[in-house]
Every structure is written in structure tokens, then in C-alpha cells.
Amino acid sequence: MNIRGRQRAIISGLLALTALLAGFPAPSRAEITRITIQATQPFGDFATGKYIRIEGEALGVLSPGEAIPDLDKAPRNAAGLVEYRTHITLLIPESPRNGNRALVVELPNRGRAISHAFYNSPRSRPVLAGSLDEGTGFLENRGYSVVVVQWELGEGIELPAFTDERGIKRYVEGIGFLAARDTAMFLRHNTTPDNPLAGAIDRVLAVGYSQTARYLKSFLINGFNERGGIMVFDGVHIVGGAAGILPLLASGPGPQSVAAKSPGFNDPELRGINEEPFTYGDIMKRVGEKNRTLPRVIVTHMQTDYLSSRASLSRTGATGSADLTLPQNVRMYDITGAAHLNIRQQNKACREPHGQLDWPAALRAQLIVLDQWVRQGTAPPASLLTPLEARPDPTALPSPSYLPQATIMLPKLDADGNALGGLRLPDIEVPIATYGNLNAPLTHVECRLVGTYRPFAKTAADRQVLNDARPSLQERYPGGINDYTSKVRMAVKKLIAERLLLEEDGVIIVHAAAENPSFQPTPPRSRWSTVGPR
């Protein structure tokens, strides 16, 4: 073949290749293109140095072909992409490289930040959900960077809308999944000046609570934890999600999100939350079908989650009553006696005192072991579950009629009414009260979720007057406060050795025991009654 013939053959081949490629869709595009900083202020001075708080806005673009229902109906920009904006809050070291290279992505619960309520709460005055008070400074002292990403309609995210066939305006709410995914990817991988954490992050941990714990499960189930073959969240802390998922892929008319409601005693038949897949074995099977790599996952249940949110279905599924095997990449911890809400200030609508268990101490230890699992492959402690039983209990949310084979299992209780097994903080292992029941009225959401605190009588005589079958403090701890504090000290030592409690929290717990107002101080002995030199 002469030169001209070869040129014609090459051109012909190129034309054929162009025609072939034209038959394929353009590569999918999904990313945060820019983060605009709206305000920066000092946040505090910690063991790792100064921190700053940044309020900003992330601008995202998506190809209409992304796996989000109705995204193809949304308006497009000049480049043919769908745009959205979301508010973000960053708490980061003033010098980002002074941090520990881990980014905590928190999914706010109904617009309320939860990371500091979880990890920075003092023992006696918890940081409330929605507050970013410094508290104990735990996250910052350890060098974590935090980003709060708004994802829910009406709570700081601007979502594209379309008009459906009935003329109703609907918002493409599934974009809320991609807002967190793409913000995390930008902060970890983008090297432009738009990224305030450029080059400072090598791992990403996600945390969700209750509503957003369900968000994270649905995020994983739908395959959003990879983009372009790269894992988004290396570790995931799912707290108080019970047996729920989130119907966020549905487009809603607003102003409230399709993800705002959950089943309760007012609406036990609500669909969209208690749906398959229930167990973490089934969840991780779904993840493995869509993603190449499974994240490391720690699941935390509060005791009241079994009563108010059907948490047992996450262990047994909807057709049995026996625990099913957890995958190797999942650990599950039931915090015995814990209430879903950690609110100490008494709500006058509630009939009993609120739960008093300091469960953030357990969450801090769990975050550390999750990070160690991700960073260096050190496996966390074995799962710790409360044994379950099927028993009638009018205070427990029953199974919905659309799950006819489901059995709602509840924690087994000891003679005091405290649950057996699980992750037993010193307040439960060395009790002065019964914890973990639902507060009344059950139809009042906060009362139901704050739990109860039912203290033991101080003396045997008090117990008899109160007709209380539970042994009194005097009978349990005949040596008084010294006896009690010694037992607490031993419980603390055991939990620290098992990596279920941090040493710094152990010190606080022992100090609290030594000054517990439920006990009278031991009176001083007369110097004349002692043996030895006078």
C-alpha cells in the first residue's frame, strides 16, 4: 500500500472510531467545583494548636445521568450539568498540617450538628445537638478536622426542582447523598487554593446520629461510597440508627424533606424507614455488589433504641428471632442503659427524671478505635450485644403490620430492671439506679427518647417505706462511698484495658464516683479510737 493509501486507511479508521465513541454516553461528572468562604473566626486554642471556624458554601455540579431519581428532569447549566449549593461549616486547625490528617464528616440531624454533642460532651453538662460548643475539646485536642455538610431540604441546601406531570413542583432530594460524598472528596483530594484542607487529609470518617445514621446506611446501600473507583468514607460511625434506612431518593414537594419523619407511637405504620435490608450482613452484601471496597463500620445502639425504634431487626432481620452473623468489617456495641437523647435538663412534660448515663464517654473510645482500624488496621474490640428476648411490653413500639413475620426483641433485664450484657459503663456495672426505660408519655417524642433514671433507695428502711424490691445503696455498698468508688475504679480499669474507655474519661468517672451525692461522706474517726502513736 502506498503512502496515500495508508493515509486513507488511517483516516477511515479514525472516522470509524469517532462514530463508535459517539454511541457511548459522555463520562459522568459529579464534583464540588468551588468552596466559597463566607466567614472565618477563631474557634479556640487546643493541645494541637489554634483552630478556626469557617462558614462556607459548596457549589456542586452533576451529570444528569447520575444514579439519582428525577435528576434528568432538573434544570441544567450551559455545560449541560445540574447545579446545587449547600452550606458547610469547617472546624479545622489554623495550620491544617498540625492536625492528625483525619477528616470527620458529620451529617447533621435535622440541620443540627452532632459531632461535639457526641465526642466533646462533658460528663455532667452535655453539649446539646445543634451546638458546636468546644466542650471538652476532645476532637480538636486529638487533631481532627470536622466538616458539617447540610444535606436536607429546608436545612441549608439549595436543590434543583422540576414540575411533575401533575404540575407539582418537586425537589431532587437524592442530591443530598452526593453533597456529602463530593464535599468529602473535594476536601481530601482537591489541591487548589479553594480547598482550605489541601494536602492535609489522608483518611475520612463519617458520623451520623438517628436520622443521619439511617442516612449513612442508605448512602452505603445505594453505592455512594465510591466515586470513580475511589472510596469516600474509610470509616463510618452509625449511632442510634436502630433498624432504619432513609427514603431520601424520593423527590419531595417541600417544604419538609421526605426524610423528616420516622415511625413512632403516633404513626407505627409509617413506611420508608423500617424496610429491607435490615441486618448488616445484608447491608454489606448490597455494598459489595456496587463498590469494590467495604468501609470499616462501628454501629452503636442505645438501650432505648430497642424499645422505641425496633433496633432488634438490625440483628435478626424481619423473619426470625436469632442473631445473624455480623460481617468482619462491622462492630456493634449496645450501650447498656443508654437513652437515645442525652438531655439532662428536665422536660416538664415527662413523667420521670431523664436518663443520666454519660454515654459520650463510650463514643469517644469508639471513634479512636475506628480511626486506628482505618489508619493502621488495628481491629476494634469484639462486638458487645445485650441478650434479647421476645416479651410483651406495652412501652415498646410493636412490629408494623407490613412485616407480618417480624418479631420485635427486647433486652433481657436483671432483677433491678437493668439490661444484661452489652457495653457496660461503670454507672451500669456499679449501679445506683435503674436506667434505660422509655419515659412517658410515649407519644411525646422527647420524653420517649430521653429515657428514665430510677434511683435506688439510700437505706433499707427507705426501701421498705417506698415498697421498692430493689436493694438499697446501703445494702449494696455496706462500706459506703469508699466501697462504691472502689468498685467503680475496678470497672474503669477493665474498660480501659479492653479499649472501650479512654484513660482520660476513666479519671473523670472515678472522681465523679468519689463525690457522688447519693452517699454521705464517711465521718472522721476520733483520734482517740485509732491504734498507734498519739
HELIX and SHEET records of a PDB file:
HELIX    1   1 ILE A    3  ALA A   22  1                                  20    
HELIX    2   2 LEU A   71  LYS A   73  5                                   3    
HELIX    3   3 PRO A   96  ASN A   98  5                                   3    
HELIX    4   4 SER A  115  TYR A  119  1                                   5    
HELIX    5   5 PHE A  138  ASN A  141  1                                   4    
HELIX    6   6 ILE A  175  HIS A  189  1                                  15    
HELIX    7   7 GLN A  211  ILE A  221  1                                  11    
HELIX    8   8 TYR A  280  LYS A  290  1                                  11    
HELIX    9   9 GLN A  303  SER A  308  1                                   6    
HELIX   10  10 LEU A  313  THR A  316  1                                   4    
HELIX   11  11 PRO A  360  GLN A  376  1                                  17    
HELIX   12  12 PRO A  426  GLU A  429  1                                   4    
HELIX   13  13 VAL A  445  VAL A  450  1                                   6    
HELIX   14  14 ALA A  460  LEU A  466  1                                   7    
HELIX   15  15 LEU A  473  ARG A  476  1                                   4    
HELIX   16  16 GLY A  480  ALA A  497  1                                  18    
HELIX   17  17 GLU A  503  ALA A  514  1                                  12    
SHEET    1   A 9 ALA A  30  PHE A  46  0                                        
SHEET    2   A 9 GLY A  49  LEU A  62 -1                                        
SHEET    3   A 9 VAL A  82  PRO A  93 -1                                        
SHEET    4   A 9 SER A 145  VAL A 149 -1                                        
SHEET    5   A 9 ALA A 102  LEU A 107  1                                        
SHEET    6   A 9 ARG A 203  TYR A 209  1                                        
SHEET    7   A 9 GLY A 235  VAL A 239  1                                        
SHEET    8   A 9 ARG A 296  MET A 302  1                                        
SHEET    9   A 9 VAL A 330  ILE A 335  1                                        
SHEET    1   B 4 ALA A  30  PHE A  46  0                                        
SHEET    2   B 4 GLY A  49  LEU A  62 -1                                        
SHEET    3   B 4 VAL A  82  PRO A  93 -1                                        
SHEET    4   B 4 ILE A 157  GLU A 158 -1                                        
SHEET    1   C 2 ALA A 161  THR A 163  0                                        
SHEET    2   C 2 LYS A 169  TYR A 171 -1                                        
SHEET    1   D 2 GLU A 226  ARG A 227  0                                        
SHEET    2   D 2 ILE A 230  MET A 231 -1                                        
SHEET    1   E 2 LEU A 388  GLU A 389  0                                        
SHEET    2   E 2 LEU A 410  PRO A 411 -1                                        
SHEET    1   F 2 ALA A 433  TYR A 435  0                                        
SHEET    2   F 2 TYR A 453  PRO A 455 -1                                        
END                                                                             
